[in-house]
Amino acid sequence: MNFRFYLTLNFVFILINLMTFAQNGNYRIKYLLDFQKDSLDIQSINREIMYLDIIDDVSIFQSENLFKKDSISSTDNPYSLFGLPKPEFKYKIVKEDNICNYFVDYSPSHRFYVEDIDKVEWTFINDTIKTIENFKCKLAKANFKGRNYFAWYTIEIPLNSGPYKFNGLPGLIVELFDSKKHYHFQLLSIKEMQNMKNYTERKKYTKISKQDLVQLQNNIKIKPSIILSNSNLNLPKEGMDKYDNKHRELNKKFNNPIELTD
């Protein structure tokens, strides 16, 4: 299906859903994310669908593939995981009561840290208005974690949320991108959901500080096999070396994180 047609069709469903929109409720908001994995290679553009789930006063942001992985893992048929694409982004962000919980799934190793929700300092560009698929959108900009961002938001969808950690605008973020277009989010759909579930099993995650997580991520780049330390795999040294060499090269090509600074 042509992506442009798919996007238009989804916005028709958005309009239908908004006719019965309520501030309190369960909603799944889908974004299409185009991102450049390698900061030096403009051909390294990848695409992934991301979910922003609103469950009453809790929001959960994660990739579609990570959501599917967790939901399948919670069933009696985990073998269904075979064939499921691996999520490019292994994190999920759960926000509630002004607290941000950042969960990272380095299966079989799981970590999370807790921090206050980042307050994004937006500058409003009031004389700039654009219609995006029948929504009147306004423009705002902000510097966040080392990148300059532009956000098109609409007050016609009364949610002051958006993709990743972005928040604080007087309406839902419809489109968000940094000045280099290394990360570009576009709204795909909004759907009111019934019986939404949060598949985050906190008990399997070990709480650490954000600094320790950054250190762990740096260590994984150097020796990727450390994530296997708590697994049941007993690879010989030759197997570990092969694993390290392969994933070390892959990690070199994923050198363009969304957060460049603390």
C-alpha positions in Angstrom: 0.0 0.0 0.0 1.3 3.5 -0.9 2.5 5.1 2.3 0.8 8.4 1.5 -2.5 6.7 1.0 -2.0 4.7 4.2 -1.3 7.9 6.1 -4.4 9.6 4.7 -6.6 6.6 5.5 -5.3 6.6 9.0 -6.2 10.2 9.5 -9.8 9.5 8.4 -10.0 7.0 11.3 -8.4 9.6 13.6 -11.1 12.1 12.8 -13.8 9.5 13.4 -12.2 8.6 16.8 -12.0 12.2 17.8 -15.7 12.7 17.5 -16.0 10.7 20.7 -12.7 11.7 22.3 -12.6 12.0 26.0 -9.8 13.3 28.1 -9.9 10.3 30.4 -9.7 7.0 28.5 -7.4 4.5 26.9 -5.8 5.4 23.6 -3.1 4.1 21.4 -1.3 6.7 19.3 1.0 5.4 16.6 4.0 7.3 15.2 6.1 6.4 12.2 9.8 7.0 13.1 12.4 7.5 10.5 15.9 7.6 12.0 19.5 7.7 10.9 21.4 5.0 12.7 24.9 6.1 11.6 25.5 9.9 12.0 28.1 9.7 9.2 26.0 7.7 6.7 22.9 9.4 5.3 22.0 6.0 3.7 21.5 4.4 7.1 17.9 5.5 7.4 15.7 3.0 9.2 12.0 3.0 9.9 10.0 1.7 12.9 6.5 2.1 14.2 6.3 3.4 17.8 3.4 3.3 20.2 2.3 5.9 22.7 -0.3 4.2 24.9 -2.4 6.3 27.2 -4.0 4.3 30.0 -5.8 6.7 32.3 -3.0 8.9 33.8 -0.2 6.6 32.7 1.6 6.9 29.3 3.9 4.2 27.8 6.1 4.8 24.9 7.8 1.9 23.1 8.3 0.4 19.7 5.6 -1.8 18.2 7.9 -4.7 18.0 8.9 -4.5 21.6 5.2 -4.3 22.6 4.5 -7.5 20.5 7.5 -9.2 22.0 6.4 -8.5 25.6 2.7 -9.4 24.9 3.7 -12.7 23.3 6.2 -13.5 26.1 3.3 -13.2 28.6 1.3 -16.0 26.9 1.6 -19.7 27.0 3.1 -19.8 23.5 6.5 -17.9 23.6 7.6 -19.8 20.5 5.5 -17.3 18.6 8.4 -15.0 19.1 10.2 -16.8 16.3 10.0 -14.7 13.1 9.1 -11.5 15.0 11.4 -8.7 14.0 13.8 -7.6 16.7 13.0 -4.1 18.0 15.6 -1.5 17.0 14.8 0.4 20.2 15.0 -1.8 23.3 13.5 0.8 25.7 10.1 1.7 27.0 9.3 5.0 28.8 6.5 4.8 31.4 5.4 8.2 32.8 3.1 8.6 35.8 2.8 11.1 38.7 5.6 13.3 37.3 8.0 10.4 37.3 9.6 8.8 34.3 10.6 5.2 34.4 13.0 4.2 31.7 13.1 0.4 31.1 15.8 -1.2 28.9 15.5 -4.8 27.6 18.9 -6.3 27.0 17.4 -9.8 27.1 18.2 -11.7 29.2 19.4 -8.7 31.1 16.9 -6.1 32.1 17.5 -2.7 33.7 15.6 0.4 34.6 16.1 3.9 36.1 13.8 6.5 37.5 14.0 10.2 37.0 11.7 13.3 37.1 9.9 13.9 33.9 12.0 16.3 31.8 10.4 19.7 31.3 10.9 20.6 27.7 11.3 24.4 27.3 9.4 25.3 24.2 9.5 28.5 22.1 6.2 29.1 20.3 6.3 30.3 16.7 2.8 31.8 16.8 2.7 33.1 13.2 3.4 29.7 11.7 0.4 27.5 11.0 0.1 24.4 8.8 -2.7 22.1 8.1 -1.6 18.4 8.4 -4.3 16.0 7.2 -7.2 18.4 8.2 -5.6 19.3 11.6 -4.7 22.9 12.1 -1.2 22.7 13.6 1.1 25.3 15.2 4.8 25.2 15.4 7.1 25.2 18.4 10.8 24.6 18.8 13.1 23.4 21.6 16.6 22.3 22.4 16.5 18.9 24.1 19.4 16.6 25.0 21.7 18.1 22.5 19.4 18.4 19.5 17.3 21.3 18.1 13.7 20.1 17.6 10.7 21.4 15.7 7.2 20.2 16.7 3.9 20.6 14.9 1.1 20.2 17.4 -2.6 20.5 17.3 -4.9 21.7 20.1 -7.7 19.8 18.3 -6.4 16.7 20.1 -6.3 17.8 23.8 -3.3 15.7 24.9 -0.2 17.5 26.0 2.0 14.6 25.1 4.0 13.3 22.1 6.7 10.7 21.1 9.6 9.8 23.3 10.0 12.1 26.3 8.4 15.1 24.7 5.6 16.9 26.5 4.3 20.2 27.6 2.6 21.6 24.5 -1.1 22.5 24.6 -2.0 19.7 22.3 -0.8 16.4 20.8 2.4 16.5 18.8 1.5 15.5 15.2 5.1 15.8 13.8 8.4 16.1 15.4 11.9 16.3 13.9 15.4 17.5 14.8 17.2 20.1 12.7 19.3 17.4 10.9 16.2 15.1 10.4 18.1 12.3 12.1 14.9 11.6 14.1 11.6 12.3 12.4 8.2 11.2 14.0 5.0 11.4 12.1 1.5 10.7 13.5 -0.1 7.6 11.9 -3.2 6.9 13.9 -5.2 7.4 17.1 -7.4 4.6 18.4 -9.5 4.3 21.5 -8.7 1.0 23.0 -10.5 -1.4 25.3 -8.8 -3.6 27.9 -5.3 -2.1 27.3 -2.5 -3.9 29.2 0.9 -2.8 30.4 3.1 -5.8 29.9 6.1 -4.3 31.8 7.1 -6.9 34.4 8.9 -4.7 36.9 10.1 -7.7 38.9 12.4 -8.9 36.1 14.1 -5.5 35.9 17.0 -4.4 38.2 16.9 -0.8 39.3 20.1 1.2 38.6 21.0 4.9 38.2 21.0 6.6 34.8 24.8 7.0 35.0 25.2 3.2 35.6 23.0 2.5 32.6 25.1 4.7 30.4 28.2 2.9 31.7 26.6 -0.4 31.0 25.7 0.6 27.4 29.3 1.7 26.9 30.6 -1.6 28.2 28.2 -3.5 25.9 29.7 -1.6 22.9 33.2 -2.8 24.0 32.1 -6.4 24.9 28.6 -7.2 23.7 28.6 -10.7 25.2 28.3 -9.3 28.8 24.5 -9.2 28.2 24.7 -13.0 28.1 26.2 -13.3 31.5 22.8 -14.1 33.2 21.6 -16.4 30.5 21.6 -20.1 30.3 23.9 -20.1 27.3 27.2 -21.7 27.8 29.1 -20.6 24.8 32.8 -21.6 24.5 35.4 -18.8 24.3 35.5 -19.1 20.5 31.7 -18.6 20.4 31.9 -15.6 22.7 34.7 -14.0 20.6 32.6 -14.6 17.4 29.6 -13.0 19.1 31.6 -10.0 20.3 33.2 -9.4 16.9 29.9 -9.5 15.1 28.0 -7.3 17.4 30.8 -4.9 18.0 30.8 -4.1 14.3 27.0 -3.7 14.3 27.2 -1.4 17.3 29.6 0.9 15.5 27.0 1.6 12.9 24.4 2.5 15.6 26.2 5.6 16.8 23.5 8.2 16.6 21.4 8.1 19.8 18.4 10.4 20.2 20.0 11.8 23.3 23.4 13.4 22.7 23.8 15.0 26.1 22.3 14.4 29.6 
